[in-house]
């Protein structure tokens, strides 16, 4: 096998492994949202985790071809309304609301630390 073929196969394998890792992270984030007891505010309306994940999955399906990383998943699918431009907010107990992007990025960081 030529050296070029070996390099191409190696790059393809690395790319596949990277996509698989990103999908694992995205799946984790979807499960995290679905199982939360926090409320997900979208355009002024509060939603449970199950309701929020349903909406996020619809946006994920729509933008799937543009998403390669968990960060892109958060940006495209779970950050703000494309129609109103309003950021999604997370309400957890008596804590002040935070942007869903910040909440999900913190969870992604924690998930990655556990995997190391």
N, C-alpha and C positions, 0 to 999 in steps of 0.2 A: 504494500500500500504506500502510495506516495506521501511525502511529508505534507503537502497541501491538503490532501484528503483527510489526513489525521487531524490537522488544524481545524478544518471545516466541521468534521464530526465532533471534535472537542467543543467548539463554539456552539454548535447546535445543542449539545448536551447541557452546557452551562446555561444557555438561554431557556431550555425546557425546565431545568431545576429552579431557575429564578422565577419563572412563571408559576410553577407549582408552589413555591414558597409564598409568593404573593397571594395566590388563591387561598392557601391555608390561613393567611393573615386576614383576608377579606371574610372568609367563613367565620373566623373567630369574632371579628367585629360585628357581623350580622347576629351571631348567637349572643354576644354581649348586649346588643341593643334589645333583642327579643326578650332577654331574661331580666332586664333592669326593672327596678321598682320606681325609678325616676320617671318623670313625665317629659315628653318630647314636645316642645312647642313649635308648631309650624303655622306660620301666617296668623298668629294670635289664638290658635286653637290647640288645646292640650290633647296629647295622644299617649296611650300606653306604649310600652316597648313593642308589643306585638303589632299594634297599629302602625307604629313608626317603621318597623322593619318591612312591613308590606309596601309602604311608600318607597322606602330606600331601594328595595329589590326592583321595583318598577323603573326607577331612575337608573339603577345599575344595568338593567337589561337594555335600556335605551342607549346608554353611553358605553356599553360593554367594549366596543371596538376601540374606544379612546383610552381605556383603562389598562395599564400595565402593572401598576404598583398599588399597594394599600393606600398610600398617600393620595394617589389619583382617584381611587375609589372614594375616599372621604371627600375630596374636593368636588368631584362630579355628582356624587350620589347623596351625600349626607351633610352638606354645609349650609346651603341656602336655597331659597325658592328661585328658580329661574324666571318665573313669571313676575313676582313682586320684588325680588331682589332682597327680601328680608332674610336675615340669618336665622337658622334654627337655634333654639335655646333648650338647654337641659335644666330641669327643675328637680333637685334632689333634696327632699326634706326642707329644713329651714335654711339651707345654704343659698347664697345668692345664685341666680341663674347664670349659666356659662354657655358660651357658644358651643354648639355640638362639635364643631371642628376641634376645638381645644380638648373637649371631653374624650373624643375618639382618638386623637393623637396621643393623649396621655395613656389611654388603654393600649394602644398599639406599642408604645414604648415599653410599657410594663410587660406586655406579652413577649416582646422580643428579648427582654432581659431574662425572662423565665426560660426561654429556649436556648440561651447561651450556655 
